[in-house]
């Protein structure tokens, strides 16, 4: 099981600071508008107006709204990785793999609850909304395998990647269920998800 290669939806990567700041404003506006109007009603023109940039600036980076949502999903993954990394640093390696799994699940749920646009685009799984593509979960699993293998002093081999992929797919399905049951995520479903993940991963990580 080989890692899924990283792809980018940007037509042109920002080079100067001003360009990078403009891209950030565009993605922030995209995220806010996704929460307000949804994916179907999202438009590049509305994003440009909200971001306070010319429409040409949006098209400099993105060919269409799908590419813009893809870039937002990639940024979500980067920010999620940063959050999990910070949690692991705070916990320290002595806390073991259960603390690491808690960090992975807790930060995902926190982003579902608080990150603008996250509930619609996630890490790319829901683009177009409701499509449930599999490839983004492979990228999440690859990122977590590389991150957690170092924390747990484990070799990121094919077996570990498969284990984390199954865990990610399972968590993704159950967390989506939790947020269908309750707007802020049903706590009982979330705790059942945590127990299931711990029981499954104990076979490999204990």
C-alpha positions in Angstrom: 0.0 0.0 0.0 1.9 3.0 -1.3 1.2 6.6 0.0 -1.2 8.6 -2.1 0.8 11.5 -3.8 0.0 15.0 -2.9 -1.9 17.0 -5.4 -2.6 20.7 -5.6 -5.5 22.5 -7.2 -3.7 25.9 -7.4 -3.1 27.2 -10.9 -0.2 29.2 -9.6 1.5 29.0 -6.2 1.9 32.4 -4.4 5.5 33.6 -4.3 5.3 37.0 -2.6 3.9 37.7 0.8 1.1 39.9 -0.6 0.1 37.1 -2.9 0.0 34.6 -0.1 -2.1 36.9 2.0 -4.5 37.3 -0.9 -4.8 33.6 -1.2 -5.5 33.2 2.5 -8.3 35.8 2.2 -9.8 34.0 -0.7 -9.8 30.7 1.1 -11.2 32.3 4.3 -14.0 33.8 2.2 -14.7 30.5 0.5 -15.0 28.8 3.9 -17.4 31.4 5.3 -19.6 31.4 2.2 -19.8 27.6 2.3 -21.3 27.7 5.7 -23.7 30.5 4.7 -24.9 29.4 1.3 -23.6 25.9 0.7 -21.5 24.5 -2.1 -24.2 24.7 -4.9 -24.8 28.4 -4.4 -21.1 29.2 -4.0 -19.6 31.3 -6.8 -16.1 32.6 -7.5 -17.5 36.1 -7.9 -19.1 36.0 -4.4 -15.8 34.8 -3.0 -14.0 37.7 -4.7 -16.4 40.2 -3.2 -16.2 38.7 0.3 -12.4 38.5 0.1 -12.2 42.1 -1.2 -10.1 41.1 -4.2 -10.6 41.5 -8.0 -12.3 38.4 -9.6 -9.1 38.1 -11.7 -7.2 37.4 -8.5 -9.4 34.4 -7.8 -8.9 33.0 -11.3 -5.2 33.5 -11.0 -5.2 30.8 -8.4 -8.3 28.7 -9.3 -10.1 27.7 -12.5 -13.4 27.1 -10.8 -15.1 26.8 -7.4 -14.3 23.0 -7.3 -10.6 23.8 -7.4 -11.1 26.4 -4.7 -12.9 23.9 -2.4 -10.2 21.4 -3.1 -7.6 23.9 -1.9 -9.6 24.6 1.2 -9.8 20.9 1.9 -6.0 20.7 1.6 -5.6 23.6 4.0 -7.9 21.8 6.4 -5.6 18.8 6.3 -2.5 21.0 6.9 -4.1 22.7 9.9 -5.4 19.4 11.2 -1.9 18.0 11.1 -0.5 21.0 12.9 -3.2 20.7 15.6 -2.5 17.0 16.2 1.2 17.6 16.2 0.8 20.2 18.9 -1.3 17.9 21.0 1.3 15.1 20.7 4.0 17.5 21.8 2.0 18.5 24.8 1.2 14.8 25.7 4.7 13.5 25.3 5.6 10.1 24.1 5.2 8.5 27.5 1.4 8.8 27.2 1.3 6.0 24.7 -0.8 5.3 21.6 -4.2 5.8 23.3 -3.4 9.4 24.0 -2.4 9.8 20.4 -5.6 8.3 19.2 -7.5 10.6 21.5 -5.7 13.6 20.0 -6.4 12.5 16.4 -10.1 12.0 17.1 -10.6 15.1 19.4 -9.0 17.5 16.9 -11.0 16.1 14.0 -14.2 16.7 16.0 -13.1 20.1 17.1 -12.6 21.2 13.5 -16.0 19.7 12.6 -17.5 22.0 15.2 -15.5 25.2 14.8 -13.6 25.4 11.5 -15.5 27.5 8.9 -16.6 25.4 5.9 -15.1 22.2 7.3 -18.5 20.4 7.8 -19.0 20.7 4.0 -15.6 20.0 2.5 -13.8 18.2 5.3 -10.5 17.0 3.9 -12.0 16.7 0.4 -14.2 13.7 1.0 -17.4 15.6 0.5 -16.5 17.4 -2.8 -18.9 17.7 -4.5 -20.9 17.7 -1.3 -22.1 14.2 -0.5 -19.9 12.4 -3.0 -17.7 10.6 -0.4 -14.6 10.2 -2.5 -12.1 7.7 -1.0 -8.8 9.3 -2.0 -8.8 12.0 0.7 -9.0 9.4 3.4 -5.9 7.8 2.0 -4.1 11.1 2.3 -5.3 11.5 5.9 -4.2 8.0 6.7 -0.8 8.5 5.1 -0.3 11.8 7.0 -1.2 10.2 10.3 0.9 7.1 9.7 4.0 9.3 9.1 3.2 11.4 12.1 2.2 8.7 14.6 4.9 6.2 13.5 7.5 8.6 14.8 5.6 9.3 18.0 5.1 5.6 18.6 8.6 4.6 17.4 7.0 2.3 14.8 8.1 1.6 11.3 5.6 3.1 8.8 5.4 -0.1 6.8 2.6 -1.4 4.6 0.8 -3.1 7.5 0.7 0.0 9.7 -0.5 2.1 6.7 -3.3 -0.3 6.2 -4.2 -0.3 9.8 -4.4 3.4 10.0 -6.4 3.6 6.7 -9.0 1.3 8.2 -9.1 3.3 11.4 -9.5 6.6 9.4 -12.3 5.2 7.2 -14.1 3.9 10.3 -13.7 7.1 12.3 -14.8 9.2 9.3 -18.0 7.2 8.8 -18.9 7.2 12.5 -18.1 10.9 13.1 -20.3 11.8 10.1 -23.0 9.7 11.8 -22.5 11.6 15.1 -23.1 14.9 13.3 -26.1 13.6 11.5 -27.6 12.6 14.8 -26.9 15.9 16.5 -25.7 19.3 15.0 -22.7 19.4 17.4 -21.9 15.7 17.2 -23.7 13.1 19.4 -21.4 12.5 22.4 -22.6 8.9 22.8 -21.7 8.1 19.1 -18.4 9.8 19.5 -17.5 7.8 22.6 -18.5 4.6 20.9 -16.3 5.6 18.0 -13.4 6.1 20.5 -14.0 2.7 22.1 -14.1 1.0 18.7 -10.9 2.6 17.5 -9.1 1.7 20.7 -10.3 -1.9 20.5 -9.2 -2.2 16.9 -5.8 -0.6 17.2 -5.0 -2.5 20.4 -4.5 -5.6 18.2 -1.6 -3.9 16.4 -0.2 -1.3 18.8 -0.3 -3.0 22.2 
